[in-house]
């Protein structure tokens, strides 16, 4: 099968699965999951075939699908699909993680009455996110961008009969629309300035000397801020945990939120230094804030949500530092270990009868050894334990900030790295160590193979081994060299190119060993403090017990409070003024005055004629009106 056909198969397979499941098997507990999982498997195989089949000298492929005409606008007449080495790596990471999340969902959603609807929604989401990765222009990207927003709204609101899920889905939808408004304006300005929105054509224009504009870059960045939940549009992500845990793993760890990062890497050539600086400060600050705020959550999924905010901040900061390849690398590694952590939380929640409060857990190490092992591996990976997946990407971002002499960004990212080790150690101690503090934890047992197999594959194998694609040429791991030998250059280059370039720069500056020591020190200090502080859990959060003021400061949702004040005190009052203006001037004067006055005058005149007793008068006016209407219609057709 050629690359062009593979691209079409990858995009259309989940759409076909969604249509068949939604229209024919929505109420099925068996057929809809089978269709969705099979479709996820097909696109995984096709993505791997595409990755391995790219030409190392020119790692790209393209295809087209029929589109639609929109007046003289030709950007959508065909749906262009294109992929390069970076896109192929992203595509494989997304489809691989998504397949195992689909498998996990079979076990997790086993007792859910709306199982068929859930799996149909997963397929819609997969179609949408794959469209973002494969679209070859900004307008098609925006269409799939909005489909991702719709499908995430649908999946977050899966438990729509609960007020919290209903509110959370609306909040996510509205927050993303705010960012998408700026995104759309940026696309329109880009088309007006360059005459095209095709990525390849835009890059060629910029390479040939066309100016880039800060205004366009900032507007396009608005889409990233919404989709990747960065300040000030980050408020929706923690509430989005109201959806089923597999949704959190797929959408809010591996795919949807990472789509914003992938998009910014794709348009990196359009970003001016001013845009990169703004992105660096917003994202570095978010990385530090998210890492610390995770310590103020007792809900296991919300703690991981803040972790996601933090690591998306790492990715955005890497782009701001001018290291888009490292951002893409961390995005791929993050997909593996964060999806594993979310699935581990899902396994624990399922075993504890849907209890999410970590203070009511504990003592699960012996009861759920596979889940605990997967959590340890993924947790060490996100903490950048040497030679595990996260070490190759997260520590490289920290090193890049130091190499460029950007001390404020370096300090913020170091705080974020320390926060990561603290909340991972805290989470492990509260969930798996000590004694059980709730009835659910007391009766917990290991999850079914449907749920533990994805944990083993994603956690123990890929969170541990994904970085080994990079290790062979550095001599850091003999297994890395063996793995590199199994794959052609087109597959390994996209994972390792940016890493090796930055590693060489660090070696030239003599910073490899100092940065390694710093990373290990942060790891040891953070994990050590967390385990010592939380190892003797009493069923209450130790930080809340000992330092309630600090805990309250970390728990408090400042931006939610600010937005709530703005909506109630400013927006609502302004809306009332607009409504009064509409009723008093528009409705009363314009609509009821002028518009209603015209037929009133005509009616008065006609009544005078009618009142003269001549029956021919109303017939005359009726015929005259019909002739006027007919003449208008004929003139419109002829023109």
Residue pairs with C-beta under 8 A, 6 or more apart in sequence:
1 9
1 46
1 49
3 50
3 53
3 54
3 61
3 63
3 83
4 61
4 62
4 63
5 63
6 46
6 49
6 50
6 53
6 61
7 50
7 61
7 62
7 63
7 81
7 83
7 134
8 63
8 65
8 81
9 42
9 43
9 46
10 43
10 46
10 47
10 50
10 91
10 95
10 130
10 134
11 65
11 81
11 127
11 130
11 131
11 134
12 65
13 39
13 42
13 43
13 46
14 39
14 40
14 43
14 123
14 124
14 126
14 127
14 130
15 123
15 124
15 127
16 39
17 35
17 36
17 38
17 39
17 120
17 123
18 120
18 121
18 123
18 124
18 127
20 35
21 28
21 31
21 32
21 35
21 36
21 116
21 119
21 120
21 123
22 117
22 120
22 124
25 31
25 32
25 35
25 116
26 32
26 116
26 117
26 120
27 116
28 115
28 116
29 115
29 116
31 116
32 115
32 116
32 117
32 119
32 120
33 105
33 106
33 109
33 115
33 116
33 119
35 119
35 123
36 102
36 119
36 120
36 122
36 123
37 99
37 102
37 103
37 106
37 119
39 123
39 126
40 95
40 98
40 99
40 102
40 126
41 99
43 95
43 98
43 99
43 126
43 130
44 95
44 96
44 98
44 99
47 88
47 91
47 92
47 94
47 95
47 96
48 92
48 96
50 61
50 83
50 88
50 91
51 88
51 89
51 91
51 92
51 490
51 491
51 494
52 487
52 488
52 490
52 491
53 490
54 60
54 61
54 83
54 85
54 88
54 490
54 491
55 490
56 488
56 489
56 490
56 493
59 84
59 85
59 88
59 490
59 493
59 494
60 82
60 83
60 84
60 85
61 82
61 83
62 80
62 81
62 82
62 83
62 136
63 80
63 81
63 82
64 78
64 79
64 80
64 81
65 78
65 79
65 81
66 78
66 79
67 76
67 77
67 78
67 79
68 76
68 77
69 76
69 77
70 76
75 137
75 139
75 140
75 191
75 196
75 197
75 198
76 139
76 140
79 135
79 140
80 135
80 136
80 137
80 140
80 198
81 134
81 135
81 136
82 134
82 135
82 136
82 199
82 200
83 91
83 133
83 134
85 490
85 493
85 494
86 265
86 266
86 325
86 328
86 494
87 133
87 134
87 262
87 266
88 490
88 494
89 328
89 332
89 494
89 495
90 133
90 258
90 262
90 328
90 331
90 332
91 130
91 133
91 134
93 254
93 331
93 332
93 335
93 336
94 129
94 130
94 133
94 254
94 255
94 258
94 335
95 130
96 462
97 249
97 250
97 254
97 255
97 335
97 336
97 339
97 458
98 126
98 250
98 254
98 255
100 339
100 453
100 454
100 457
100 458
101 246
101 249
101 250
101 254
101 339
101 343
101 454
102 119
102 122
102 246
103 450
103 453
103 454
104 246
104 249
104 343
104 346
104 450
104 451
104 454
104 455
105 118
105 119
105 122
105 244
105 246
106 450
107 350
107 447
107 448
107 449
107 450
107 451
108 244
108 245
108 246
108 346
108 350
108 450
108 451
109 115
109 118
109 119
109 244
109 246
110 448
110 450
112 118
112 244
114 158
117 158
118 155
118 158
118 244
121 151
121 154
121 155
121 158
122 155
122 246
122 247
122 250
124 147
124 150
124 151
124 154
125 148
125 151
125 152
125 155
125 250
125 251
125 255
125 256
127 147
128 144
128 147
128 148
128 150
128 151
129 144
129 148
129 255
129 256
129 259
131 140
131 141
131 143
131 144
131 147
132 141
132 144
132 145
132 148
132 259
132 262
132 263
133 259
133 262
135 141
135 143
135 144
136 198
136 199
136 200
137 196
137 197
137 198
137 199
138 187
138 190
138 191
138 197
138 199
139 187
139 191
139 197
141 263
142 180
142 183
142 184
142 187
145 180
145 183
145 223
145 227
145 259
146 180
148 227
148 256
148 259
149 172
149 173
149 176
149 177
149 180
149 227
150 173
152 172
152 173
152 176
152 240
152 251
152 256
153 169
153 170
153 172
153 173
154 169
155 243
155 244
155 247
155 251
156 165
156 168
156 169
156 172
156 240
156 242
156 243
156 247
156 251
157 165
157 166
157 168
157 169
157 243
158 165
158 243
158 244
158 247
159 165
159 242
159 243
159 244
160 166
160 169
162 242
164 239
164 242
165 242
165 243
167 239
167 242
168 236
168 239
168 240
168 241
168 242
168 243
169 240
169 242
169 243
171 235
171 236
171 239
171 240
172 236
172 237
172 239
172 240
174 236
175 226
175 233
175 235
175 236
176 226
176 227
176 233
176 236
177 226
178 222
178 226
178 233
179 222
179 223
179 224
179 225
179 226
179 227
179 233
180 222
180 223
180 226
181 222
182 218
182 219
182 220
182 221
182 222
182 223
183 219
183 220
183 222
183 223
183 226
185 219
186 216
186 217
186 218
186 219
186 220
186 222
186 223
187 197
187 220
189 213
189 215
189 216
189 219
190 197
190 202
190 216
190 220
190 270
191 197
193 213
193 216
194 201
194 202
194 205
194 210
196 202
196 205
199 266
199 267
202 267
202 269
202 270
203 269
206 212
206 269
206 270
207 269
212 269
212 270
212 271
212 272
213 272
214 272
214 274
214 275
216 270
217 270
217 271
217 272
217 274
217 275
218 274
218 275
218 278
220 263
220 264
220 267
220 270
221 264
221 271
221 275
221 278
221 279
223 260
223 263
224 230
224 260
224 261
224 263
224 264
224 279
224 316
225 231
225 232
225 233
225 260
225 282
226 233
226 260
227 256
227 257
227 259
227 260
227 263
228 257
228 258
228 259
228 260
228 261
228 312
228 315
228 316
229 236
229 237
229 257
229 308
229 309
229 312
230 260
230 282
230 283
230 286
230 309
230 312
230 313
230 316
231 282
231 285
231 286
231 289
231 559
232 559
234 286
234 290
234 309
234 559
235 557
235 559
235 560
235 563
237 252
237 257
237 305
237 308
237 309
238 297
238 302
238 305
238 306
238 309
238 557
240 248
240 251
240 252
240 305
241 248
241 252
241 299
241 301
241 302
241 305
243 251
245 301
245 342
245 343
245 345
245 346
245 349
245 350
246 343
246 346
248 301
248 304
248 305
248 342
248 346
249 338
249 339
249 342
249 343
249 346
250 256
250 339
251 257
252 305
252 308
252 342
253 304
253 308
253 334
253 335
253 338
253 339
253 341
253 342
254 334
254 335
254 338
254 339
255 335
257 308
257 312
258 312
258 315
258 331
258 334
258 335
260 312
261 312
261 315
261 316
261 319
261 327
261 328
261 331
262 328
262 331
264 271
264 279
264 316
264 319
264 324
264 327
265 319
265 324
265 327
265 328
268 319
268 324
271 279
271 319
276 319
276 320
276 321
276 322
277 320
278 320
279 316
279 317
279 319
279 320
280 316
280 317
280 320
280 321
280 406
280 409
281 320
281 409
282 316
283 312
283 313
283 314
283 315
283 316
283 317
283 319
283 320
284 313
284 317
284 320
284 401
284 408
284 409
284 412
284 413
284 416
285 313
285 412
286 309
286 310
286 312
286 313
286 316
287 310
287 311
287 313
287 314
287 317
287 412
287 413
287 416
288 310
288 313
288 412
288 413
288 415
288 416
288 419
289 309
289 310
289 313
290 306
290 307
290 308
290 309
290 310
290 311
290 312
290 313
290 416
290 419
291 306
291 307
291 310
291 415
291 416
291 417
291 418
291 419
291 420
291 422
291 423
292 415
292 419
292 554
293 306
293 309
293 554
293 555
294 303
294 304
294 306
294 307
294 310
294 419
294 423
295 303
295 419
295 422
295 423
295 426
295 543
295 551
295 554
296 543
296 551
296 552
296 553
296 554
296 555
296 556
297 303
297 306
297 555
298 357
298 358
298 359
298 541
299 356
299 357
299 358
300 345
300 348
300 349
300 356
300 357
300 358
300 361
300 427
300 431
301 342
301 345
301 349
301 356
303 358
303 423
303 427
304 338
304 341
304 342
304 345
306 423
307 338
307 341
307 382
307 420
307 423
307 424
308 338
310 416
310 419
310 420
311 330
311 334
311 338
311 382
311 394
311 420
313 416
314 330
314 394
314 397
314 413
314 416
315 327
315 330
315 331
315 334
315 397
316 327
317 397
317 401
317 409
317 412
317 413
318 324
318 326
318 327
318 330
318 397
318 400
319 327
320 409
321 397
321 400
321 401
321 404
321 406
321 409
322 404
323 396
323 397
323 400
323 498
323 502
324 498
325 497
325 498
325 499
325 501
326 393
326 396
326 397
326 400
326 498
326 499
326 502
327 397
328 498
329 392
329 393
329 396
329 495
329 498
329 499
330 390
330 393
330 394
330 396
330 397
332 393
332 466
332 495
333 381
333 389
333 390
333 392
333 393
333 394
333 466
333 467
334 382
334 390
334 393
336 378
336 381
336 389
336 458
336 462
336 463
336 466
337 378
337 379
337 381
337 382
337 389
337 390
337 459
337 463
338 378
338 382
339 458
340 374
340 375
340 377
340 378
340 455
340 458
340 459
340 462
340 463
341 375
341 378
341 379
341 382
343 374
343 451
343 454
343 455
343 458
343 459
344 371
344 374
344 375
344 378
344 455
344 459
346 451
347 368
347 371
347 447
347 451
347 452
347 455
348 361
348 364
348 368
348 371
348 431
348 444
349 355
349 356
350 447
350 451
351 364
351 367
351 368
351 371
351 440
351 444
351 445
351 446
351 447
352 360
352 361
352 438
352 440
352 441
352 444
353 439
353 440
353 443
354 440
355 361
355 438
355 440
355 441
357 438
358 427
358 430
358 431
358 541
359 430
359 437
359 537
359 539
359 540
359 541
360 437
360 438
360 440
360 441
360 539
361 430
361 431
361 436
361 437
361 438
361 440
361 441
362 430
362 431
362 432
362 433
362 434
362 435
362 436
362 437
362 438
362 441
362 537
362 539
363 432
363 433
363 434
363 435
363 436
363 437
363 441
363 442
364 371
364 372
364 431
364 432
364 436
364 441
364 444
365 372
365 432
365 433
367 444
367 445
367 446
368 432
368 444
368 445
368 446
368 447
369 446
370 446
370 447
370 452
370 455
370 456
371 446
371 447
371 452
371 455
372 432
373 459
373 460
374 452
374 455
374 456
374 458
374 459
374 460
375 428
375 431
375 432
375 459
376 428
377 388
377 459
377 460
377 463
377 464
378 458
378 459
378 463
379 424
379 427
379 428
380 388
381 388
381 389
381 390
381 391
381 463
381 464
382 390
382 394
382 420
382 424
383 390
383 420
383 421
383 424
383 523
383 526
383 527
384 390
384 391
384 394
384 395
384 417
384 420
384 519
384 522
384 523
385 391
385 523
386 516
386 519
386 520
387 467
387 468
387 471
387 476
387 477
388 463
388 464
388 467
389 462
389 463
389 464
389 465
389 466
389 467
390 463
390 467
391 467
391 519
392 467
392 470
392 471
392 499
393 467
393 499
394 417
394 420
395 417
395 515
395 516
395 519
396 499
396 502
396 503
397 413
398 410
398 413
398 414
398 417
398 515
398 518
398 519
399 502
399 506
399 511
399 515
400 502
401 409
401 410
401 413
402 410
402 511
402 515
403 502
403 505
403 506
403 509
403 511
414 518
414 522
417 519
417 522
417 526
418 522
418 525
418 526
419 526
420 526
421 522
421 523
421 525
421 526
421 527
421 530
422 526
422 529
422 530
423 530
424 526
424 527
424 530
425 526
425 527
425 528
425 529
425 530
425 531
425 534
426 530
426 533
426 534
428 530
428 531
429 530
429 531
429 533
429 534
429 535
429 537
430 534
430 537
430 541
433 531
433 534
433 535
433 537
434 535
434 536
434 537
435 537
436 442
436 444
437 537
437 538
437 539
446 452
465 479
465 483
467 480
468 477
468 479
468 480
468 483
469 480
469 483
469 484
469 487
469 492
469 495
469 496
470 480
470 495
470 496
470 499
470 500
471 477
471 479
471 480
471 481
472 480
472 481
472 482
472 483
472 484
472 485
473 480
473 481
473 484
473 496
473 500
474 480
474 500
474 503
484 492
503 512
506 512
506 515
533 542
533 543
534 542
538 545
541 551
543 550
543 551
543 554
544 551
606 618
606 621
609 617
609 618
609 621
610 617
610 618
